[in-house]
Amino acid sequence: MPTIILDTDFLSSFLKIGRCDLIPLLYQIEQAVIPIAVHRELAQTDLLPQLLAIPWINVSTVGRSPDETLLQDSTFQTLAACRSNQWE
């Protein structure tokens, strides 16, 4: 089953019209995930109580950023070193 990550604009639109029940039907899912940042943004609105009442939406941390992944990659580090030497 796919993992669906909802962003603030999308989710808040459905919360505002009171039709979050359409999201699982649209994507044919049983669970969805929102990043902590989305939860924080919605916590600053009057939509938070509605969000907390939806049992199939889970707050989760998202994996490492692309920058962090690249910085850990040895091939990328080698390319960066070659590029740096080219300009010396």
PABAKE-559548 format. One record per residue (C-alpha): residue in three letters; residue number from 0; z, x, y. Coordinates in nm, 2 decimals. Each point is the difference from the previous one (the first is absolute). Layout:
<nodes>
<node residuo="ALA" num="NUM" z="Z" x="X" y="Y"/>
...
</nodes>
This chain:
<nodes>
<node residuo="MET" num="0" z="0.00" x="0.00" y="0.00"/>
<node residuo="PRO" num="1" z="-0.09" x="0.14" y="0.34"/>
<node residuo="THR" num="2" z="0.25" x="0.11" y="0.26"/>
<node residuo="ILE" num="3" z="-0.06" x="-0.16" y="0.34"/>
<node residuo="ILE" num="4" z="0.15" x="0.16" y="0.31"/>
<node residuo="LEU" num="5" z="0.03" x="-0.24" y="0.29"/>
<node residuo="ASP" num="6" z="-0.02" x="0.11" y="0.36"/>
<node residuo="THR" num="7" z="0.19" x="-0.15" y="0.30"/>
<node residuo="ASP" num="8" z="-0.29" x="-0.19" y="0.16"/>
<node residuo="PHE" num="9" z="-0.12" x="-0.16" y="-0.32"/>
<node residuo="LEU" num="10" z="0.35" x="-0.10" y="-0.12"/>
<node residuo="SER" num="11" z="0.12" x="-0.12" y="0.33"/>
<node residuo="SER" num="12" z="-0.30" x="-0.22" y="0.04"/>
<node residuo="PHE" num="13" z="0.08" x="-0.18" y="-0.33"/>
<node residuo="LEU" num="14" z="0.37" x="-0.01" y="0.09"/>
<node residuo="LYS" num="15" z="-0.08" x="-0.16" y="0.34"/>
<node residuo="ILE" num="16" z="-0.19" x="-0.29" y="-0.16"/>
<node residuo="GLY" num="17" z="0.25" x="-0.03" y="-0.29"/>
<node residuo="ARG" num="18" z="-0.26" x="0.06" y="-0.27"/>
<node residuo="CYS" num="19" z="0.10" x="0.32" y="-0.17"/>
<node residuo="ASP" num="20" z="-0.05" x="-0.20" y="-0.32"/>
<node residuo="LEU" num="21" z="-0.37" x="0.06" y="0.04"/>
<node residuo="ILE" num="22" z="0.02" x="0.38" y="-0.03"/>
<node residuo="PRO" num="23" z="0.07" x="0.01" y="-0.38"/>
<node residuo="LEU" num="24" z="-0.27" x="-0.26" y="-0.06"/>
<node residuo="LEU" num="25" z="-0.25" x="0.20" y="0.21"/>
<node residuo="TYR" num="26" z="0.07" x="0.33" y="-0.17"/>
<node residuo="GLN" num="27" z="0.10" x="-0.14" y="-0.34"/>
<node residuo="ILE" num="28" z="0.33" x="0.20" y="0.00"/>
<node residuo="GLU" num="29" z="0.36" x="-0.06" y="-0.10"/>
<node residuo="GLN" num="30" z="0.15" x="0.27" y="0.23"/>
<node residuo="ALA" num="31" z="-0.09" x="0.16" y="0.33"/>
<node residuo="VAL" num="32" z="0.14" x="0.30" y="0.18"/>
<node residuo="ILE" num="33" z="0.07" x="0.06" y="0.37"/>
<node residuo="PRO" num="34" z="0.08" x="0.35" y="0.13"/>
<node residuo="ILE" num="35" z="0.33" x="0.05" y="0.18"/>
<node residuo="ALA" num="36" z="-0.18" x="0.03" y="0.33"/>
<node residuo="VAL" num="37" z="-0.13" x="-0.36" y="-0.05"/>
<node residuo="HIS" num="38" z="0.35" x="-0.13" y="-0.07"/>
<node residuo="ARG" num="39" z="0.13" x="0.18" y="0.31"/>
<node residuo="GLU" num="40" z="-0.27" x="-0.16" y="0.22"/>
<node residuo="LEU" num="41" z="0.06" x="-0.34" y="-0.14"/>
<node residuo="ALA" num="42" z="0.38" x="0.05" y="0.04"/>
<node residuo="GLN" num="43" z="-0.06" x="0.01" y="0.38"/>
<node residuo="THR" num="44" z="-0.15" x="-0.36" y="-0.01"/>
<node residuo="ASP" num="45" z="0.13" x="-0.34" y="-0.09"/>
<node residuo="LEU" num="46" z="-0.21" x="0.02" y="-0.32"/>
<node residuo="LEU" num="47" z="0.25" x="0.21" y="-0.20"/>
<node residuo="PRO" num="48" z="0.19" x="-0.30" y="-0.15"/>
<node residuo="GLN" num="49" z="-0.33" x="-0.14" y="-0.14"/>
<node residuo="LEU" num="50" z="-0.10" x="0.34" y="-0.14"/>
<node residuo="LEU" num="51" z="0.34" x="0.05" y="-0.17"/>
<node residuo="ALA" num="52" z="-0.04" x="-0.35" y="-0.17"/>
<node residuo="ILE" num="53" z="-0.32" x="0.12" y="-0.19"/>
<node residuo="PRO" num="54" z="0.11" x="0.14" y="-0.34"/>
<node residuo="TRP" num="55" z="-0.34" x="0.14" y="-0.09"/>
<node residuo="ILE" num="56" z="-0.02" x="0.24" y="0.30"/>
<node residuo="ASN" num="57" z="0.18" x="0.34" y="-0.06"/>
<node residuo="VAL" num="58" z="0.08" x="0.26" y="0.26"/>
<node residuo="SER" num="59" z="-0.10" x="0.35" y="-0.13"/>
<node residuo="THR" num="60" z="-0.06" x="0.35" y="0.12"/>
<node residuo="VAL" num="61" z="-0.36" x="0.10" y="-0.02"/>
<node residuo="GLY" num="62" z="-0.10" x="0.34" y="-0.16"/>
<node residuo="ARG" num="63" z="-0.04" x="0.32" y="0.19"/>
<node residuo="SER" num="64" z="-0.23" x="0.01" y="0.30"/>
<node residuo="PRO" num="65" z="-0.35" x="0.16" y="-0.04"/>
<node residuo="ASP" num="66" z="0.12" x="0.29" y="0.22"/>
<node residuo="GLU" num="67" z="0.29" x="0.07" y="-0.23"/>
<node residuo="THR" num="68" z="-0.22" x="-0.01" y="-0.30"/>
<node residuo="LEU" num="69" z="-0.25" x="0.24" y="0.15"/>
<node residuo="LEU" num="70" z="0.26" x="0.24" y="0.10"/>
<node residuo="GLN" num="71" z="0.13" x="0.02" y="-0.36"/>
<node residuo="ASP" num="72" z="-0.35" x="0.06" y="-0.14"/>
<node residuo="SER" num="73" z="-0.08" x="0.36" y="-0.08"/>
<node residuo="THR" num="74" z="-0.38" x="-0.04" y="0.05"/>
<node residuo="PHE" num="75" z="0.06" x="-0.14" y="0.35"/>
<node residuo="GLN" num="76" z="0.23" x="0.29" y="0.08"/>
<node residuo="THR" num="77" z="-0.27" x="0.25" y="-0.12"/>
<node residuo="LEU" num="78" z="-0.27" x="-0.17" y="0.22"/>
<node residuo="ALA" num="79" z="0.23" x="0.00" y="0.30"/>
<node residuo="ALA" num="80" z="0.07" x="0.38" y="-0.06"/>
<node residuo="CYS" num="81" z="-0.38" x="0.07" y="-0.03"/>
<node residuo="ARG" num="82" z="-0.07" x="-0.20" y="0.32"/>
<node residuo="SER" num="83" z="0.28" x="0.19" y="0.18"/>
<node residuo="ASN" num="84" z="-0.14" x="0.34" y="-0.10"/>
<node residuo="GLN" num="85" z="-0.34" x="-0.10" y="0.11"/>
<node residuo="TRP" num="86" z="0.11" x="-0.02" y="0.36"/>
<node residuo="GLU" num="87" z="0.18" x="0.33" y="0.01"/>
</nodes>
